[in-house]
Amino acid sequence: MRRVFSNPVTALVAGWCLRFFLVRQYPATSGDTGLYEQLATNWLKHHAYAMNVAGAMIPVDLRMPGYPAFLALVYWLSGKTGPEARWWVMSAQVVVDLLTCLVTAALASVLVFLAFESVRPRRVFTAALWLAVLCPFTANYVAVLLTETWASFFTALALLFLCLLLLRFRGSIFFVDTVSVDLRAGAEWFGALAGFAAGLGALFRPETPLVLVAAWLVLGCYLLGRRRWLKMIKIFAFMGAGCVVPLIPWAVRNAVTLHEMQFLTPKNSTLPTEIVPLGFVAWEKTWLFRMRDCYLVSWKLNDEAINLEDIPGHAFDTPEEKERVAKLLKFYNEDLSLTAEEDAGFGELASERTARHPLRTYLSVPLKRSFMMWLTPRIELLPYSGKVFPLAEAWQEDPIDQSVTAGFTVLNVLYLALTAWGAWRLWRQPEARVAVALLVAFMVLRTAFLTTLETPEPRYVLVCFPAMLALAAQVFARNSAGKASVSVPGDLPAPTPAP
């Protein structure tokens, strides 16, 4: 039985079963699903990356082209488009997510090699693979037409190449069972591969290159501390060039079609005729940190009426301020369209609230957003309310709903606890500290960036899960480490014997 569960095929089959169960039982859509399908259909049928607006196709740059290109490929292969092709799209995403699980397991193995070079970390690889394939949070998103599955794959790939780059600094030979892979090739090319993977990921989610920013920060400190100026410049240049290459066709298209050299989507993704609600967004950033409020306020803008009673009390500092919001919403609800004057009114409120409590806007609310994004039960795609408190009332209303929500919350905390434990164990090995710093810096940097977005959606941190799970798997490394070599040429110090 132990041999069966240590076989990667068994883990992949279990992961396949979990994902197809979610696809079959809980398929979901989102606000962006229709937009992606429309872009893909027009691209395939009319060879135009455009939206249908008032009966005409309008070229746009509202979304990066990676996911629509993926949908168009599935449409072409399946002969179906739109809702009829969703099952085929989700099936393809199952395969991509399982590949991400394999990359995550490989990343966990490389982390072990950084600490104990001559170890064959089969135990860690297996643990990471099982943690990844059975993770319901990432698996759940194969059942919805969103970019998380692809963004996670390319981010995991970029992190793997970056950690292989660190192995190169040690002049390492990477053992895989009886096969050895010499990694003494130029470290610059691993940087280029990491950049290329990040560039491909940016075609799905434009913030994917943040992984390179984290690498530049950590590797810059490491190399500058050793006065390796030229090495640092060369590696960073290769990373940047690798990232830009996949984005060149998109930038050329934007220059030709939209007359702008745009490598990524613009910050404010709106049609030319739409008003960018900068004031309204600024006002929300002074109080909004819960996913629930996104449904009740943010995502109703220019579509549904926004009720004053749905806005929490902490959004108002004084009764007078609440009255001003009520007046603005009254005008908005008359035609369900935010005007420039109304947006300016919300902007004034935002400025006043920030002036009164700057730490609230710039520190307290972002920290609360981070907390909610990481510790949410992550059941937004499942048919459960997410209500746990008050305990007695929630149990009386629906005990199953409360139990599922609490269970997912505990599971999410368990994953985070394993990640912290694994990172601490790996940090105890000096040779692996640069890699740990890289992974942690990426997660912190991405989280900080996400707190600046209009809505704090928990799905945005799922891209960090490959790094999390690779660190969590280090908890199981105790019995997998044999004797490490004591003298290794390269830039990093020789590894110490395994405990």
N, C-alpha and C positions, 0 to 999 in steps of 0.2 A: 504493500500500500504506500509506503514511504517513497518507493521508487516511482510510483505512478504520479504522485503529487509533485515530485521534483522534476518531472518531465515538462518542459515548456509547452508542449502540445496540449497537455491536460489543462494548463492554465488558460491557454488561448481558446480552447473549446468552451471552458466555463465562461470566459469573457464574451464569447460570441453568443452563448445562450442568454446571458444577462441582457446584452444589448438588443437582441432580437425580441426578447420578452418586452422590453421597454418600447421598442418600435411598434410592436403589435398592440400592446395594451394602452400605451400612453403617448401616441403621436401628438405633437403640439405644433402650433403656429405662433408667430409673433407679429408685431407691427411691421417689421422689416421683411417678413416672408413674401408678401405680395410684391413689394418693390424689387426684391432680388429676382423673383420669377418673371416680372415684367421686363427687367433689363436683359435677362437671359433669353427670353423668347424673342424680343426685338433683335437682339444680337444674332441669334441663330437664323431667324426668318428674314430679317430685313438688313442684316449686316450693319446695324447701327446700335451703338451703345447709347440708348435713349429711353426716355419715359414718354408715356402717352399723356399729354396735357391738352385738354379741350379738343380732343379729336386729332391732334397732330403729335408727331414724334419730335421731342425736343432733346438734343444732346445734353447730357449732364455729367457732372463729376461728383454726385452726391455720395457715391459709394465706390470703394476700390474695386477693380475689375476681377479680382481673383475668384471670388465666390460665384458671381454671375458666369464666369468662364467655366467653372466646374459644373454648374447647373446646365449650361448650354451643351457641354460634352455629354452629360448624362441624357439630356433630351435627344441628342443626335443618336446616341447608342441605343436608347430604348424606344425611340420613335414616339415618345409621349412628351407632353409639355404641361407646365402648370401643376395644378393639384393632382392630375392623373399620374404624374411622374414622381410624386413625393416618396412613395415606397422605394423606388429605385434609388433616389437620392439618399435616403436614410440608410439603405443597404450599403451603398458605397461609403458612407460616413462610418459605418461599423468597421469596415476594413481599415480605413484611415486611423480610427481610434485605436484599433488593435496594434497597428504599426507604431503608434505613439507609445503604447505600453511597452513594446520591445525596445524602443529608443530609451525610454525611462529606465528600463532594466539595465541596458548597456551603460547609461550614465551612472547608475549606482555602482556598477562594476568598476568603472574608471575611477570613481572616487576612492574605492578600496585600493586600487593600484597606486594612487597618489600617496596613500598612507603606508602601504606594505607592498612594495613593487613586485616581489616574486610570488605573491599569493594568487591562487586561482579561485576567484570569489563566486563559485557556483551557488553557494548558499545565499549570498546577497542578491545575485541576479534573480534567483527563484523567488526570494522574498519580495523584491521590488516588482517583479512581474505579477505576482498574486495580488499585491496591494493595488496595483494599477488596474488590472482586469476586473477586480471586484469593487472598485470605487464607484458607487452609484451616482456620484455628483458629476463626474465627467461622462460616464456612460449615458446618463439621462439626456445629455445634449446631442447625442446622435439622432434622437427622435424629434428634432426640430430643425428647421432650415435656417440656421445661423452659422456664424463663422468660427465659433469656439473650437470645434473639432480640428479644423485646419490650422488655426492660429496656434493651438497647443502643440500640434505635430511639428510645425516649423520652429517654434520656440524651443522645444525639446531637442531638436536636431542642432540648432545653433548652440545650445548649452553643451551638448555632447562634443561638438567640435572645439569649443573653447576649453573644455577640460582635457581633451586630447592635446591641445596646444600646451597646456601646463605639463602634461606628461613629456612632451618633447623637451621642455626645459630641463627635465631630469635625464635626458638621453635614454628614455625608457624603451624596453621591449615589452610589448603587450601580449601576454599569454592567454590564449583561448583554448582550453584543454591541451591538446598536443600541438596546436598550431601557434606559432609566434609571429607577431607582426612588428616589424621594426619601425619605430616612430621617430627615427633620427633625421627624417626629412625636414626641410625648412619649416620652422614654426609659422612663417608667414602664410604658408598655403593653408594651414588649419585655420588661421585667422580669416583668410579669403573665403573658405568654405562656410565658416560661421557667419560672415557677412552676407554671403549668397543666400544661406538659409533664412536669415533675418529679412533680406530683401524680398524673398518669395513670400514670407509671412506677412510682410507689409502690404502685399497685393490683396490680402484678406482682411487684416486689421492694421491700420496705419501706424499704430503705436508699437508694433512689434520690434522695431529697431531700438527700443529702450534696453533690450538685452545687450546691445553693443555699447550703449552708454554706460551701463553697469560695468561691462568688461573694461572699457577705457578708464573708468575711475579706479577700479581695483588693480588692473595690470599696470596702469600708469604709476600708482603709488609703489607697486612692487618693483618695477623696472627702474624708476627714478631713484628708489632707495639703493639700488645697486649700480647707479650711474650708467645705465644702459640706454642712453639717449637715442642712439641710432637704431637700436633694436626696437625700441618703443615706437618711434616714428614709422619705421618700415611695417611693423605689424598693424598699427592703426591705419596706415594708408591702404594696406591690403584688405582690411576689414571694411573700410569705407567704400573702396572700389567694388568689392564683392557685393555689398548691399545695394549700390546704385545700379549695377548692371541689369537686374530683373525689372527695375522701375523705369528704365529708359523708354521702352515702347509706350508705356502709359503717359510719360511726360511728353513724348513726341505727339501722341494723339491729342492731348490737351492743347498743345501749342498750335497744331494744325486746325483742330475743330473748334476749340473755345478761345484761341488766341491768347493763351496763358501758359507759361512754363510751370506746370504744377506736377510735382512728383508724388504728392500725397493728396488726399481729399482735403478741401478747405475746412477750417475749424468749425465754421457755421454752415452746415449742409442745408441750404434752402434754395428754392427756385428763385429766379431773378425777380419775380413778381411778389415774393413773400417778404414780410418784415422779419428781420432777425430780432428775436425778443430778448435783447441784451439786458434790459432793465428787469424784466420778469425773472430771467435766469439769475441775475445778481441778487434779487430779493430772495429767491429760493435758497441760494447758497448761504444765507444768514440763518437758516433754521432747518432746512430739509436734510434728513439723514436716514430716514427709514424707507424701505421699499414700498411699504403700504401707501405712503404719501405720494409716491410717483403715480400710482394708479388713480388716486383721488384728485390730484392736482396737475402734476407735470404733463401726463399723457392725455389729459383732457383739453389742453390748450388748442384753440382753433378747431375744435371738433365737438366738444360737449360743454355743457354748463358746469361751472366750478362753484360748488356750494361753500359758503363761508363756514358752515358748521363742520365741514369735513377737514378744515385746516386746524391743526393742533394749537393749543393755547400758547405754546412757547414761540409761535410765529409772531406774537404781538407783545410789545413791551408795555403798552398803555392802552386804555380803552379808546383814546383818540386815534391811535394808530390802527386799531381794529376797525374803527368807523371809516377811516380812509380806504382801507382794503375793501370793505363792504361796498363803498361807493364805486370803486374801480371795477369790482366784479359785477356790479349791477349794470354798468354800461357795457361791459364785455358780454354778459349773458344775453343781452338784447339781440345781438347778431352773431354770437359765437365766433367773433373775429377780433383779435387784439389789434388795436390801432396804435399808431405811433405815439399819440398823446397818452393813452393808457399805459403803454410800455414805459414812457418817460416817468409817469407817476410811480410805477413800481420801482424804477431806477432811483428816484428820490428817496423812497422808503429804504431801499437797500443802503444808500449812502448814509442816511441818518442812523440806521441800526448799526452799521459798521463803525461810524464815528463814536457812537456811545459805547460799544463793546467790540473793539477791534480783535481782541483775543478770541472772542466767540466766533467771528467769521473766519479768521485765519488759523485758528488752532483747535478750539473746542469742537466745532461742527465737523471739520475734516477728520479729527480723531474719532468722533462718533461714527462717521461714515466708514472709516476703516474698520472699526469694531463690528459694525453691522454687516459689512461685505464679507468679512472673514468668519464670523460666528453665526451667520444665518443658517437655518435648517436646510436651505436649498431645495425647497419643494415647490418652487414657483411653476414648474411644468407638470406637477402632479395634482390630482384632484383633491387637495387638502387645503384647509384654510390657513394653517400655520399658527393657530391660536393655542397657546399653552396656559397663559395667565388671564384672569385668576384661576387657580388650579381647580377649585371645586366647581366653579361655573362652567369652565371649559370641559371638564369631565362629564358633567351632567348634560351638556349640549350634545357632545359627540365624543365618547371615550376612545373610539378607534382613531378619529382624527387627531385627538390630543396625543395619543400614544405614538402614532407614526411621526408626528412633528417632534415630539420629545426624543424619540429614537434617532431620528436623523440629526438632531442637534447634538446628542451625545456622540454619535459616530463622527461628526465633523470635528468635535473637540478632541476625540481620540486621535484622528489623523494629525491634528495640529500638535498634540502632545508627543506623538511618535516623531514628528519632524523636529521638534525642539530637542528631544532626547538624542536622536541620531546626529543632529548638527553638533551638539555638545560632545558626543563621543568622538566624532571625527575631528573636532577642533583640538582635542587633546593630542593629536598627532601633528607636530609642526609642519610636516611635509604637505598636509592636506588643507592647511589653513587658508591658503590663497583661494582654493576652490570653494571652500565653505563661504568665505567672504564674498566671492563672486555670486553664488546662488542667493545668499541672503540679501546682498545689495540689489540684485535684480528684483526680488520680491518686494523689498522696501521701496525701491524707486518706482516700480509699477503701481504699487498701492498709493503712494503719494500722488502720482499723476492721476489716478482714477478718482481721487477725492476732488479734483478740480472740474470734473465733468458735470454736466447738467443733472444727471440722475445716478445715484450710487447703486448700480445693479450688481448683485452678487455674482452673476455669471462672468463678469469681467476678470475676477481673480482666478478663474478656473485655468487660465493660461499658466499660472504659477504652479499648478499641481504636479507637473512632471518634476520640477525642482524639489517640491515638497516630498514627493514619494521617493525620489532617489535618496534624499537625506533620511527619511523615515526608515528605509531599508537597512541603514547602517546599524540600527538597533540589533539586527540579527547577524551581525558580522563576527560575533565573538568566537564561534566555533569554526569559522571558515578560514581563519588566518593561520597560516603556517609560519615558518621562519622567513623573514624578509632578508634580502641581501643587505650587506653592511657597507658596501662601497659602490657607489654609482656615479659615473661621471655626469656632469651637467651643471645647470645653474642652481638647482635646489640642493639643500643638504641631503646627505644619505639618510635613508629611512631607518627608523629604529625598529628593533624586533617587535613582533606582535605580542600583545599581552596574552 
